[in-house]
Amino acid sequence: MKSAAFWRTTEAGKIQCELCPHHCVIAEKKTGLCGIRRVVDGSLVAAGYGLLSSLHDDPIEKKPLFHFHPGSAIFSIGGWGCNFACRFCQNWQISQAVNAQAQSFRPDEVVQAARDQDSPGIAYTYNEPLINYEFVKDCAQLARSRGLFNVLVTNGFVEEKPAAELLPLIDALNIDIKSMEEAFYKQQCRGALAPVLRFACQAVAVGRHVEITNLLIPGLNDGAEQVGQVSAWMAANLGRLTPLHLSAYHPEYKMDIPSTPTAVLERAFARCKRDLAYVYMGNVLTSAGQNTLCPKCAQELIVRQGYTTRIVGIVNGACRQCGRPADVVM
C-alpha cells in the first residue's frame, strides 16, 4: 500500500492524521472520517490510492471554471470518500462511500488517458480530491512534466503545509464556500469554515487561478445578507476580479428542501455584482448570469449557452472594444 503523508504518532501511541483540520486519531485497521486514510500495522496508508470512481472528458465550464481555458474539454477523474458529510451532497454515491474493489489506476495511466483524449489538462473532481492527496500529487507532477495543466475542484478543507506542497503543481481551482457561517459548516457539513477561507487565500497568494462556488439552499444560506457576506469577503480577500458561481441546489442525499427558485439566484446575483466584477448563475435555466462581460465597457467577451462556449470579444487577451485585459486564462 502507498504510505500516506502528513501524520504523526501521538504521545499515547495513537496515529493522528494531519492532512486536514479534522486531525483524526485512527485506530488500527480503521479509517479517518474521509474513509480512505487507514492505519495498517501502526502506520497511516493512502488506502484509496489509484481507486477511481469516475473518468470523463468534461467541458471545463462544468467544473465550473469560466475564466480558465474557456471552451476546452478537460479529462476529469474522481475517487471515493470525502472529509465532509454535507447533507445536500450532489455526489453522495461516491463521496459518502468507498468501493475498495474499484478499478485501480497508476498516475502514468491517468496522464496517458488524458493525452489520448487530447485534453490540455486533468481535473481532480467529483468527490473531494484532497483526501487522496498522494495520488493527486503524483498525477499532477507527471501531468506537469508532460505539458498538461492541473485543475482542483475542492471543498478547501486542508491544512496549510500539505496545501503549500501541492499548490505549485495546481494551475486552477474551483473552491466551494458553502456559507460564511461556522454554524452552517458544523451542522450541515461536519466541517468548519475558517480553514476553507484560509486555503482560498493561500491559493490566491501563490498566484493560482481561483474561482468560487456558492450553492444556495432555500432557508439555510440564501438570504441577501448571507450571500452578500460571501461576495464581500471575496472582494476584500481574493480580489473583486475573482469569479463567483452562484449555484442552484436540488434535493439530494439527506435533504428534501425544495429546489432553489430562479428568483432567489437572480436576487443573489444582483447583490453580489455590487462587490464582484464576475458573477455567474449555475444549475438553472436562465440566459442571465452566463456570459462574461468586460467590466469597463460591458462588451460581451464570452457567450455561453449550456456548455457551448464562444469567445466573441477577446483579441490578444484583451477586450476587442476597449482594450482592457480580459481576466481570462486562454
N, C-alpha and C positions, 0 to 999 in steps of 0.2 A: 504494500500500500504506500501511497505517497505521503511523506511526512508533512504535517501541517506547520505553517509558520505562525508566529505570534501566540505563544502560550508559555506558561511557567508552572513550576511545581511549588505549591504553597508550603508554608512552614509546617502545616499539618499533613503534608504529603499528598495533597489533592492536586488534580490537574485543572488549571484555570485557563480558559481561552481568553486571549486579549486582542482578538481581531476586531470585534465590535463592542459597543458600550455595555452590552449585557454582561460581559465578563463571566460567562457561565463556568461554574465549578462542576466538573463532569466526572461521574463515577466510571469505573472500569466497564467496558462494553456498552456504555451509554453514549448518547449524543447531546450536544447543546441544543438550545431552543431551535436552531436552524435545521436540525435533523440530519446534517451531513458531516459534522466535525465530531469524530468519535475517538474515545480513548481505547487503545488496544495495547495491552502489555505495558501499561504505565506511560504511554506516550500518546500525544494527540496526532491523529492522522486525518487527511482530507479524504474521507470515505466516498465523497461524491466526485472525485477527480475523474473527469472524462465522461461521466454519465450524463447523457443529453436526452432531454425530453422533446426537443424541437429543433429542426433545421429548416429554415425557409429563406427564400430570396424575397425581401420586402421593399416597398417604397420607403425611402429614408424618412419621408413625411409621416410614416406610420409610427415612428419611434416615440413621440413626434420630434423631429428636427426640421425646422423650416428655413434656417439660415445657414445650413451646412450641406454643401453639395446638393442643392435643390434639384429635384427631378431624377436623381440617381436611384438605383436599386442596390440594396446592401444585403450581403449574406448575414443572416441572423441566427444565433443559437441560444438555446435556453437549457438550463439544468433542472434540478429538483430542490425544493425546500426554500425557506425564507426565514430571516431573523425577525420578521414582523408576523402578526396574525390578524391582519385587517379583516374586520367583519364583512366588508364590502368587496373583498378581493375579486377582481375580474378573471384572474388566472389561478384560482384556488386549487384546481385539479392537479397542478404541478407545484404550486408554491406551498401547499399545505399537505403534501405527500412526498414520499421518496420511494422511487422504484429502484431497488438495488440490483434488479435484473435487467435494467435498461441497457440499450446498446452503448458500449464504451468507445470513445474516440481518442486518438492521440492528437496533440496540438498540430503536428505536421499534416494529419488528415483533415483537420478543420481548415487549415490555411490552404491546402490544395483544393478542397471543395470550393472555397471562396474564389480561388483563381480559376477553377473550372467554370464557374458561373460568370466570369469576367466582372466580378464585383470589385469596386475600388477599395473595399474595406470589410471589416467584420463588426457586427453589433452584438454585444453581450446583453441579453434582454429576456423577456417573458417571465422568468422567475427572478429572484434577487441575485444578480451575478456576483456581488462582493462576498457572499458567503463561500463561493467557490473560488476564492482568491488565488490559490496556487495555479489552478488550471487557466483562469483568465490571464494571469500574468505570463504564464508560459506561452499561451496562444498569442498574446499581444506582442511579446518580444519577437517571436518568429514572424508574425504578420508585419511588424515594422521593418524587420530585416529584408522582407520580400516586397517592400514598397506599398503595403496596404495600410490604411488608417484604421484606428480602433475607436469604437463608439460604446459608451457605457450608459445603459438605461437603468437607473438605480433609485432606491429609497434613501441613499446617502447616509445610512446608519453604520458608520465605520469609524475606527479610531484614527487619530492623526498620523501616527507612524506608518501603518500599512498604507494609508492613503498617499502619504508622501512618496513611498516607494513605487506605487502603481501609477500615479497621475502622469509622470513623464512619458509613459507609454500610451496614454489615452489622448485622443485628439479632440473628441467632443463628448458631451454628456447631456442627457436629459435627467434632471433630478426632480423627484416628487417633493413638493412641500404641501402636505395634506391639510394643514391648518397652522395658524400662528398661536394656537392654544395648546399648552402642555397637556391639559386635561383631555383633549381630543386624542392625542397620541397615546396616552395611557389607557383610556377607556376603549377606544376603537381599534387600536393597532398593536397594543402590547409593546409600545416603543416610547421614544422621547424626542422632543423637537430640537433641543439645543444642539445635539451632535449633527443633525441634518443641516442646520444653518451654518455650523462651523465648517462642515465639509464643502458646502456650496461656496463659501468664501475662500476656502483653501484652493478649490479648483480654479476659481477666477484669478486668485493671486498668482498662480503659476502659469497663467496665460492659456488655460484650456477654454475651448468654446463651450459655453453653458447655456442651456435653455431650461425653463422651469415648467412643470405641470402642476396644476391645482385642480383636483377633482371636486366638484361641487355637489354636496349631498343635501337635499332639502331638509331644513330644520337643524342641521348639525354644523355646517360650516359655510353656508351660502348667504349669510347676511351681508348687507352692503359694507358694514364696518369690518366684518371678519375678512371679506375678500380684499378690502382696501388695505388691511394690515399686511397682507402678502405683497401687494404691489408697492406699497410704501417702503417696506423692508427691502425689497429688491432694488428699488431705485437708490436707496441710501447705502446699500452694502455691496450690491453686484453691479450697479450702474443702470441708468434708465434705458440703455440700449439692449439690455438682456431680454430676450423674448419670453413671454408668458403664455402658456396654453391653458385656457380655462376649459375643462373637460366635463361633459355631462355624465352623471352617474346613472347606471341602470341596475335594478335589483339583481343581486348575485350573492352566492355563498350564504352567509348567515343574516343578510339584511334584506328586508322586504319593503322598505320605504319606496314609494313610487318614484319613477324616473324624474330627473331634473327637468322642469319646464324650460322651453327655449327662452321664455321671457326672463327667467332668472339669470341665464347666461348673458343675455343681452344687457341687463342692468349691471351685471358684474363687469362686462366688457367696457361699458361706458365709464364705470368708476375707475377701473384700472388704467384706462387710457389717460387719465389725469396725471398718472405717475410715470408711465412707461411709453416708449415710442412704438413698441411692437407687442400687440396683444392679439391672441387668436382664440377661436372657439372650436372645440372638437367634440366628436360623438354626437353631433346634432346636425340635422338637415337645415342648413341656412346658407345663404350666399354671403352674408356679412361675416366678418371676422376670419376670412380665409386668405385674402390677398395681402401681399406685402406692399406697402405704400412708402414712398420717400417721406421721411419726417419733415423735410424742408418745403417741398413743393407739391406733395400728395400725388405725384406721378406713380402709376402702377408699375412696380418693379417685377413682381412675380404674381402670376394669376393661377389660382388653383380651382379645380372642380373635382371633388372627390380626391383621388390620389393622382389625378392628371395634373401635371405642373408645367407651366410655360413661363420661361424667363422672357419678359417682353420689354423691360425698361432699364436693363443694366448693360452698359457698354464699358469695357475695360475696367470693370469693378466699380463703376460709378453710375449715378442716375443719369439716364440719357437726356433728361430735360434740364436739370440744374447743375449737374456735375458733382453733387455731394457723394462721398463714399457710400456704398450700398450696404455696409454692415452685414455682408453675406460672404461666407467662405465658399468659393467656387471650385 
